[in-house]
Amino acid sequence: MIPLTGRRIAVVLFNLGGPDDQATVKPFLFNLFNDPAIIGLPGLVRTPLARLISNRREKAAQANYALMGGGSPLLPETRKQAAALEAALAARLPDDEVRAFIAMRYWNPLTEETAAEVAAFGPDEIVLLPLYPQYSTTTSASSLKLWNAVYAGSGDSRTVCCYPEAYGWIDAQAAAVAAKLDEAGDRPVRVLFSAHGIPEKLVSGKGDPYQEQVESTVAAVVARLAELGRAVDHAICYQSRVGPLKWLGPSTPEALEQTARDGKGAVVVPIAFVSEHVETLVELDIEYRELAHHLGVSPWLRVPTVSTTPLFMDALADATVNALGRTGVAPYGPGCRGEWKACPCQAERRAG
């Protein structure tokens, strides 16, 4: 039996990953598009297609990463989160040895490398914790599936599949939005909650709960703002659309166009991102800011990601401690409200 104290606990943080420099942009793109969760074709077709797409998109992607110094800031940001989480857990679990590990899906440190590091650590307990508040087949599911396929070390494992309404996550977002509303002053603004988009068919066909969870996150933030005396005009929109498929909408550019027609400024909230990377620093801060200026949307105010905000770090620490008392897969706080084929908690209950 594993002791209740003196344990070796590994917390594995999952994220997308990003290229280190211009030379690693193409292999990063290849890994991304060669994931069957992103392109759902057989490997014999998917792999050459991924190679073609990465070749064609390399220069445009390099230009975007050049705007951030040549590479992605995601790994340094995630390392800061891992260190902050370790510190928060050390205070909660002073008699245990807790280490936070980073497993990136498409670039270093890749999942296979991290799995070997965790095995060498020899944990008694493992908590798998995606840095995606809302669950999707394209993010958390892909990362967790690969982890389960490659990890062969010790430890009783459990998964925090999502935390779309976790208190610290919601409170951190509400506080950041309130600060930008203060900056807007008396100028009329709409709060645009911008999430990374996914194809509609993943929701309607595969039963992906992502859209519902984004909506529940937004509803919780808006409710918290109301408790703070801030009733807000708001809308949900989706960014980063690629390819010919129909994606969740409205798109963020479409939401900006409507905001301009309504004669309002915008407070833009990256509601599905917990750290800064190309979608926030380039897409929101440069491309959509320029569009807003062209449309006459003023002011344009962008809420920063939660990053290492103490409220968010407390939420992740609480989620970890809560998970140690159970097995299997579960959300931290409310998870899915509806029935979704791709929800791992519901799949576990069906299997049991």
N, C-alpha and C positions, 0 to 999 in steps of 0.2 A: 504494500500500500504506500502511495506517495504521501510524505509528511505534509502537514498544513503550513509549516514554516521551514526555512532552509532549503527551499526549492530552487531549482534552476528553471527560470521561465523565459522562453523566447517569444517575443512579439514580432510578427512578420508583417511589415507594412508594404502593401502592394500599390504600385502606380504604373503609369504608362511608360515612363522613361523618355529620354530625348537625346539627340546627338550631342556629342561633346564639342564638335568643331565642324568646319565645312566638309572635311573629308569623310565624316561619319554620317552625313545626312542621307546619302543613298542607301547604305546598309540598314539604317534605321527605318527608312521608308519601306524597304523590301521586307523586313521583319513584320512591319505593321500590316502590309497588304497580303502577306503570306499566311496570316492568321485566319483559320477557317471561320472564326467568329466575325471577322470583318468581310471576307469574301467567301461565301458559303458554297464553294465549288470543289470538286475532287482535286486532290493534290496535283495530279498530272496536268490539270488545266490551270489551277490557282497559282502554282509556282511560276510558270513562265509569264502569266499575266501580271503577277506581282513584280516580276523583274522588269517587264515593259513599263508598268506604271511608275515604278521608282526611277527608271531612266528618264521618263518624260517629265517627271515632277521635280527632279533633282535641282535644276537651276532656280526655279521659282521658290522652292523651299529654302535653298541656300540663301537667297536674297532676303527672305523673312528672318532667318536665323542671324544673318549679318546685322540686322537692325538691333539685335540683342547682344552683339559682340562676337558673333560667329557660331555660338552653340546655345543649347537650352539651359536655362537656370533651374530646371526642375530638380535635378539631382542635388545641387547645393541646398535648395529649399527643403527637399525631403530629408536631407541629413540634419538640418536644423530642427525639423519636426521630430525626428527620431531622438535626438539628444534631449529635446524638451520633454518628450514623452517618458524617456528613461528617468529624468529628474522627477517628474510628477509621480511615477510609479515607485520610485525609491522612497518617497515620502509616505505612500500608502502601504507599501510592502517592505518595511525596513529589514525584515528577517530573511528576505529572499534575494537571490541574485537575478536581476531582470536585465535582459539585453534586447534592444530593438534592432531588428535587421530590415534591410530594404531589398525588395525583390521587384525589379522593373520588368515589364512584359516585353518591350521591344528594343531596349538597349541597356548597357551596363549600369549597375550589376544585374545581369540576367538571372532569371529564376533558378536555373540549374546551378549557377555559382553560389547563390545565396542558400539554396537547399544544402549544398555541401558544407557551407559555413555553419549553418544551424546544426547539422548532424555532428560536426566536430565539437560544437559547444556542449552537446549531450544533454538537452533539456529534459526535465521531468514533465513540464507543461508547455504547450504551444498555443498561442492565440493568433489566429489569422485575421488580419485587420486591413481590409482594403481602404485606401484613401479616396474612396468614392462614396459620398453620403447616400446616393441613390443607386440601387442595384440595377445592372443591365447585363444582358448577355454579351455585349460588346466590351465590357470593362471587367467588372468583378468576376463574372462567370468564367471568362477566358483566363484570367490570372489564377483563379482558384483551381480550375481544371488542370492547368499545367502543373501547379504546385503538387496537387495530389498524385499526378503521374510521375513526378521525379523525386519527391522526398522519400528517403528510405531510412531516416534516423530514428532516434528514440523520442518519447514524449507522447502524452495524451493530448490530442489536438481538438480544438473547437474553433468555430468560425463566427465572426461578426459579419453578417452578410451585408448589412446596411444600417443607416441611422438617420433617415430623412427628417425625423422630428426630434432628435436628441436635444435635450435642453441647452447644453452649452453651445452646440452648433447653431441652434436657432437664436439664442441670445447674442452670440457674437455677431451674427449677421444683422440682427435688428439694431444693435448698438452702432455698427458701421454705417448702416443706412441712415440712422438718426443723425449721425455726425454730418453726412452729406446734405441732409435736409436742412440742417442748421446753416450750412454753407450756402445753400440756395436762397435762404432768407424768405422774402415775400414773393419771390418769382414763382409762377406756376410751373410745376414739374410733374412728370409721370415717372414712377419707379418701374423700370424695365428689368425684369428678372430674366437674364439671358442664360440659357443652359445649352450645353453641347447637344446638337441634334443627332437623331438616329432615323433610319428609314421607317416610315409608317408601318411597313409590312412586318417589322419585328414585333410591334405591339399587337397588331391585328392578327398576324399569322402565328408567331411563335409565343405569344402571350408574355412578352417582355413587360415587367411592371414599371419600367423607368419613367414613362410619362406620368403615371399616377403618382409616383413618389416625388417627382419634381413639383407637381401640383400641391402635394401635401406639405412639402417643405415651404413653398411660397405661402400657403394658407397659414402655416404656423408663424412665419416671420411677420406677416401682415397682422395677425392677431396679437403678437407680442408688441408690435408698434402701436396698435390701438391701446394696449394696456399702458403704454408710455405716453398716451395722449396724442398720438400721431396717426390720424386717419389718412390713408394715402390712396391716391389714384395710381393704379398699377396694372401691369400686363405681363404675361409670360410670353417669351419668344425663344427661338432656337437658332443657334449660329453654327458655322463651320460645315455647311452643306457641301457635299461633293457627289459627283456622278449623276446619272439620269433618273434614279429612283425618286419617288415622292417622299419627302422627309416631313417630320413633324413641323407644324407651323403654328402661328406665323413665323417667318424668319425674322431675325433681328433687324435687317434692313427694312423689311415690310413694317415692322413695329415702329421704326424710326420715321418712316414716311407718314404713318397715321398720326404719330405724335406731332409732326410738323403741321399736318392739316388741322390738328386741334389747337395749334398755337401754344404748345407747351415745350418746356425744356425737358431734359432727361437725366435721371439718376440711374445709372446702369449697374446692375448687380450680377456678378458672375456666380450664379446660384448653384452650379454643379461643380465648381472648382474650389479646391482648398489651398492651392499654391499657384504662384504666378508662372506662366509659361507662354508659349507662342500664341495660344488662343486669347489670352488676356492682354499681353504686352504688345502684340502686333495687331491682331484682329480687332480687339476692342479699342485699344489706345491709339492706334494709328488709322486703320482702314475705316472703322465705323465712326471714329471721331471726325475724320475728313468728310464722310457722308453726312453726318449731323450738321457740320458747318455749311456744307453745300445746300442742305435742306432748310437751313435757318433754325435748327433746333438749338436753343440757347436758354439756360446754360447746359453744358454737357459735363456731367460729373460722374466719375467712375469709382465705385466702391472697391477697395482693395480686397483681395482674397484673405481668408482668415489666417492663413499661414501658421505662425506660432502664438497667436492670440491666446492668453491664459484661459479664457473661457472655452475655447476649442480644445486646447490641450487637456483641460480638465475633463471634457466630454470623452476624449479618446482614452484617458486613463480610467475613467469610470466604466467605460465600455469594456476595457480589458479586465478589470477586477470583477465586473459582473459576469463576464464569460467564464472566468475560472471556476465558478460555482456550478457549471453545467457541462454537458457534452453536446455534440452535434452542431447544427446551424441555427442561428437565431439573430434577429435584429437587436439593436440596442435602442430601446424606446419603441414607439409604434412603427410597424413595418408596412406590409401591404394591407390595404383595406379591402380590395376586391380579390377575386380568385384569378390567379395567373399561372399558366402552365410552366413558365420559366422561373417562378419563385422557388428558391431552393428549400425554404422552410416548408412550404406546402408540398413539395415533392418528397421531402423527408417524412412528412406525416402520412402521405399516401403510401409510401413504401413500407411504413411501419404498420 
